[in-house]
Amino acid sequence: MADIGTGYCIKCKIVRKMTGAHMERYKNGAPVEKGKCVMCGTNISRMMSKEHVVIYEMKGSEEGDPT
């Protein structure tokens, strides 16, 4: 399973970390992680598994928690 915040960069032809990684949903409701390659700045998109969606939701609730 790929790490959160990583994806395959088409230009570099290697799995790279993403800057500004965030979760979106396609029109059909499928979750996707989007960001930019740290080396070349190319847009990277990666389909997310249900486990990654749960982790994103937990991470978002922790950031909103003031304690």
C-alpha positions as CSV (number, residue, x, y, z in Angstrom):
1,M,0.0,0.0,0.0
2,A,1.4,3.4,-1.0
3,D,2.0,6.1,1.7
4,I,-0.3,9.0,2.0
5,G,1.1,12.0,0.2
6,T,2.9,10.1,-2.4
7,G,2.1,9.3,-6.0
8,Y,3.7,8.4,-9.4
9,C,5.1,11.4,-11.2
10,I,4.7,10.9,-15.0
11,K,7.5,13.4,-15.8
12,C,10.1,12.0,-13.2
13,K,8.9,8.4,-13.8
14,I,9.2,7.6,-10.1
15,V,7.0,7.6,-6.9
16,R,7.5,11.0,-5.3
17,K,6.1,12.9,-2.3
18,M,3.4,15.5,-3.0
19,T,3.3,19.1,-1.9
20,G,-0.2,20.5,-1.0
21,A,-1.7,17.0,-1.0
22,H,-5.4,17.0,-0.4
23,M,-8.4,14.7,-1.0
24,E,-11.1,15.3,-3.6
25,R,-13.8,13.2,-5.1
26,Y,-14.5,12.5,-8.7
27,K,-18.1,13.0,-10.1
28,N,-18.8,9.3,-9.5
29,G,-17.8,9.7,-5.8
30,A,-14.4,7.9,-6.0
31,P,-11.8,9.5,-3.6
32,V,-8.6,10.8,-5.2
33,E,-5.5,12.4,-3.6
34,K,-4.1,15.4,-5.5
35,G,-0.9,17.4,-5.2
36,K,2.2,18.5,-6.9
37,C,5.6,16.7,-7.4
38,V,8.2,18.2,-5.0
39,M,10.9,18.0,-7.7
40,C,9.3,19.2,-10.9
41,G,5.9,20.6,-9.9
42,T,3.8,18.3,-12.1
43,N,0.3,17.6,-11.0
44,I,-0.1,14.2,-9.4
45,S,-3.4,12.3,-8.8
46,R,-3.8,9.0,-7.1
47,M,-6.9,6.9,-6.4
48,M,-7.4,6.3,-2.7
49,S,-8.4,3.2,-0.9
50,K,-11.1,3.2,1.8
51,E,-8.3,2.9,4.4
52,H,-6.6,6.1,3.2
53,V,-10.0,7.9,3.3
54,V,-10.4,6.9,6.9
55,I,-6.9,8.2,7.7
56,Y,-7.5,11.5,6.0
57,E,-10.8,12.0,7.9
58,M,-9.0,11.2,11.2
59,K,-6.2,13.6,10.3
60,G,-8.7,16.3,9.5
61,S,-10.5,15.9,12.8
62,E,-7.2,16.1,14.8
63,E,-6.2,19.3,13.1
64,G,-9.6,20.9,13.9
65,D,-9.3,19.8,17.6
66,P,-8.1,22.8,19.7
67,T,-6.7,20.6,22.5
